[in-house]
Amino acid sequence: MTDKRDEKLDGLLRSRSIEAASPDLAQRVILKAQQLPQSNSLPLWQWLRDLFAEFHLPKPAYVLASALVMGMVIGFSVPQETSQGEDDSGAIIQTFLSGDEALL
């Protein structure tokens, strides 16, 4: 079945007419290329500025707020360690943060 389709496609490709290129095609390409401004090599600092201009970063307030919220979510999702070790300073801070009082 695929052989018939391949033969039919080959036959259609052979039977199509191919238009000849216009005789002044090369001259038109050259004239158009002369009209376009040529790109110069950019200094490194300008290239970097253009590169960073392509990135559309959100406003800094949104970035800071999302970083703070993500930090709080990660902080509250860390399981509380109840082991009694020699260093109790971390445990004291965790008990202060995880008290039964309502959030302020």
Backbone as CSV, one residue per row, in Angstrom:
resi,resn,N_x,N_y,N_z,CA_x,CA_y,CA_z,C_x,C_y,C_z
1,MET,0.829,-1.187,0.000,0.000,0.000,0.000,0.876,1.254,0.000
2,THR,1.913,1.249,0.775,2.793,2.416,0.794,3.574,2.549,-0.507
3,ASP,3.843,1.435,-1.176,4.539,1.511,-2.459,3.706,2.257,-3.482
4,LYS,2.386,2.028,-3.496,1.515,2.735,-4.437,1.490,4.228,-4.141
5,ARG,1.459,4.551,-2.843,1.460,5.965,-2.466,2.785,6.622,-2.849
6,ASP,3.884,5.897,-2.654,5.189,6.442,-3.025,5.283,6.651,-4.528
7,GLU,4.788,5.684,-5.291,4.823,5.820,-6.743,3.940,6.977,-7.199
8,LYS,2.778,7.121,-6.559,1.879,8.215,-6.928,2.528,9.564,-6.592
9,LEU,3.168,9.653,-5.437,3.850,10.894,-5.050,4.992,11.199,-6.008
10,ASP,5.766,10.189,-6.358,6.852,10.405,-7.315,6.319,10.877,-8.661
11,GLY,5.226,10.291,-9.095,4.626,10.703,-10.364,4.146,12.153,-10.310
12,LEU,3.531,12.550,-9.189,3.073,13.932,-9.063,4.254,14.907,-9.025
13,LEU,5.322,14.521,-8.352,6.482,15.397,-8.302,7.140,15.556,-9.670
14,ARG,7.160,14.499,-10.443,7.746,14.575,-11.782,6.871,15.373,-12.741
15,SER,5.570,15.338,-12.548,4.666,15.989,-13.496,4.470,17.478,-13.213
16,ARG,4.927,17.964,-12.082,4.713,19.382,-11.779,5.646,20.236,-12.629
17,SER,5.166,21.432,-12.889,5.976,22.330,-13.718,6.867,23.179,-12.817
18,ILE,8.073,23.393,-13.271,9.039,24.174,-12.518,9.244,25.487,-13.260
19,GLU,8.983,26.576,-12.539,9.158,27.882,-13.164,10.635,28.255,-13.149
20,ALA,11.072,28.812,-14.230,12.462,29.250,-14.320,12.626,30.555,-13.551
21,ALA,13.792,30.732,-12.962,14.062,31.962,-12.223,14.213,33.114,-13.198
22,SER,13.836,34.303,-12.739,13.961,35.456,-13.623,15.438,35.757,-13.869
23,PRO,15.763,36.291,-15.017,17.172,36.503,-15.348,17.852,37.554,-14.464
24,ASP,17.091,38.466,-13.883,17.705,39.496,-13.053,17.633,39.163,-11.556
25,LEU,17.460,37.912,-11.217,17.343,37.516,-9.809,18.631,37.810,-9.040
26,ALA,19.754,37.492,-9.595,21.021,37.727,-8.909,21.245,39.219,-8.678
27,GLN,20.897,40.032,-9.657,21.073,41.473,-9.511,20.140,42.030,-8.441
28,ARG,18.904,41.536,-8.364,17.966,41.996,-7.338,18.443,41.611,-5.940
29,VAL,19.020,40.424,-5.808,19.536,39.992,-4.507,20.691,40.889,-4.077
30,ILE,21.569,41.209,-4.996,22.715,42.061,-4.683,22.253,43.453,-4.287
31,LEU,21.301,44.026,-5.021,20.810,45.368,-4.697,20.112,45.397,-3.340
32,LYS,19.346,44.373,-3.044,18.661,44.323,-1.748,19.662,44.182,-0.607
33,ALA,20.706,43.391,-0.809,21.725,43.211,0.219,22.505,44.506,0.449
34,GLN,22.689,45.304,-0.584,23.394,46.574,-0.420,22.566,47.583,0.357
35,GLN,21.251,47.480,0.296,20.383,48.420,0.995,20.273,48.104,2.489
36,LEU,20.470,46.861,2.868,20.345,46.479,4.270,21.578,46.906,5.049
37,PRO,21.394,47.445,6.250,22.575,47.819,7.043,23.300,46.568,7.518
38,GLN,24.608,46.635,7.447,25.429,45.508,7.860,25.646,45.578,9.360
39,SER,25.640,44.428,10.016,25.834,44.416,11.470,27.320,44.495,11.781
40,ASN,27.649,45.383,12.695,29.033,45.545,13.123,29.263,44.696,14.361
41,SER,30.512,44.415,14.635,30.812,43.674,15.848,30.616,44.602,17.039
42,LEU,29.916,44.109,18.046,29.584,44.896,19.220,30.629,44.688,20.305
43,PRO,30.890,45.718,21.091,31.757,45.511,22.255,31.074,44.562,23.237
44,LEU,31.866,43.955,24.080,31.345,42.962,25.011,30.289,43.545,25.933
45,TRP,30.508,44.736,26.460,29.545,45.320,27.394,28.225,45.612,26.717
46,GLN,28.250,46.053,25.466,27.008,46.337,24.743,26.290,45.036,24.392
47,TRP,27.058,44.006,24.058,26.457,42.708,23.759,25.764,42.152,24.996
48,LEU,26.418,42.284,26.161,25.802,41.815,27.406,24.546,42.613,27.742
49,ARG,24.588,43.923,27.526,23.412,44.756,27.790,22.246,44.341,26.890
50,ASP,22.533,44.100,25.627,21.489,43.656,24.709,20.965,42.272,25.087
51,LEU,21.861,41.411,25.565,21.445,40.076,25.980,20.492,40.153,27.165
52,PHE,20.841,40.962,28.177,19.979,41.077,29.348,18.711,41.857,29.054
53,ALA,18.728,42.691,28.024,17.515,43.406,27.640,16.486,42.444,27.063
54,GLU,16.938,41.305,26.562,16.010,40.316,26.026,15.201,39.633,27.121
55,PHE,15.758,39.566,28.340,15.051,38.939,29.445,14.117,39.971,30.066
56,HIS,12.842,39.651,30.119,11.868,40.561,30.709,11.600,40.095,32.136
57,LEU,12.308,40.707,33.073,12.164,40.319,34.465,11.010,41.078,35.092
58,PRO,10.302,40.445,36.038,9.221,41.153,36.709,9.770,42.232,37.634
59,LYS,8.873,43.006,38.177,9.284,44.084,39.077,9.970,43.512,40.300
60,PRO,10.958,44.215,40.846,11.696,43.688,42.004,10.816,43.419,43.219
61,ALA,9.748,44.173,43.398,8.871,43.938,44.551,8.221,42.560,44.449
62,TYR,7.820,42.160,43.257,7.216,40.837,43.079,8.233,39.730,43.331
63,VAL,9.459,39.947,42.899,10.506,38.948,43.101,10.787,38.795,44.594
64,LEU,10.907,39.907,45.306,11.171,39.860,46.740,10.015,39.217,47.494
65,ALA,8.793,39.589,47.156,7.632,39.020,47.836,7.533,37.522,47.587
66,SER,7.756,37.089,46.364,7.671,35.655,46.079,8.800,34.892,46.760
67,ALA,9.993,35.490,46.872,11.096,34.830,47.577,10.771,34.692,49.060
68,LEU,10.176,35.721,49.649,9.802,35.645,51.058,8.718,34.604,51.301
69,VAL,7.718,34.571,50.453,6.651,33.581,50.609,7.198,32.173,50.429
70,MET,8.068,31.984,49.450,8.642,30.662,49.233,9.514,30.255,50.421
71,GLY,10.238,31.199,50.995,11.037,30.897,52.173,10.170,30.505,53.355
72,MET,9.044,31.184,53.529,8.142,30.831,54.623,7.531,29.454,54.409
73,VAL,7.144,29.145,53.170,6.556,27.832,52.881,7.573,26.730,53.144
74,ILE,8.801,26.932,52.706,9.843,25.932,52.953,10.124,25.818,54.443
75,GLY,10.157,26.939,55.156,10.425,26.916,56.585,9.350,26.197,57.378
76,PHE,8.092,26.404,57.008,7.012,25.745,57.734,6.859,24.276,57.337
77,SER,7.364,23.910,56.167,7.218,22.521,55.735,8.328,21.621,56.261
78,VAL,9.384,22.189,56.833,10.473,21.391,57.393,9.972,20.755,58.689
79,PRO,10.142,19.441,58.828,9.653,18.805,60.053,10.441,19.279,61.275
80,GLN,9.725,19.388,62.380,10.350,19.857,63.616,11.089,18.700,64.265
81,GLU,12.336,18.942,64.624,13.129,17.908,65.282,12.883,17.990,66.786
82,THR,12.579,16.860,67.404,12.310,16.849,68.844,13.420,16.170,69.613
83,SER,14.550,15.933,68.968,15.650,15.264,69.655,16.288,16.217,70.649
84,GLN,16.720,15.674,71.774,17.377,16.479,72.809,18.875,16.335,72.627
85,GLY,19.488,17.347,72.109,20.928,17.312,71.884,21.603,18.315,72.781
86,GLU,22.891,18.417,72.626,23.641,19.364,73.445,23.373,20.800,73.007
87,ASP,23.094,21.006,71.724,22.836,22.353,71.221,21.330,22.586,71.233
88,ASP,20.843,23.251,72.271,19.405,23.475,72.410,18.964,24.813,71.842
89,SER,19.873,25.609,71.292,19.486,26.930,70.788,18.538,26.814,69.603
90,GLY,18.754,25.821,68.726,17.848,25.613,67.600,16.487,25.150,68.060
91,ALA,16.433,24.330,69.091,15.165,23.838,69.613,14.374,24.959,70.262
92,ILE,15.040,25.879,70.940,14.349,26.994,71.578,13.711,27.884,70.526
93,ILE,14.419,28.132,69.447,13.865,28.965,68.381,12.685,28.261,67.735
94,GLN,12.788,26.969,67.507,11.688,26.243,66.877,10.465,26.199,67.775
95,THR,10.639,26.080,69.072,9.467,26.072,69.952,8.816,27.440,69.980
96,PHE,9.600,28.506,69.864,9.019,29.842,69.800,8.190,30.019,68.535
97,LEU,8.695,29.497,67.403,7.986,29.665,66.126,6.784,28.747,66.002
98,SER,6.831,27.604,66.645,5.746,26.647,66.479,4.850,26.581,67.714
99,GLY,4.641,27.685,68.356,3.792,27.729,69.537,2.329,27.562,69.149
100,ASP,1.494,27.377,70.155,0.069,27.193,69.912,-0.659,28.505,69.702
101,GLU,0.016,29.612,69.866,-0.617,30.898,69.689,-0.966,31.110,68.202
102,ALA,-1.924,31.945,67.980,-2.305,32.275,66.593,-1.208,33.124,65.971
103,LEU,-1.130,33.051,64.680,-0.144,33.870,63.986,-0.489,35.336,64.132
104,LEU,0.512,36.152,64.319,0.287,37.587,64.519,-0.015,38.265,63.218
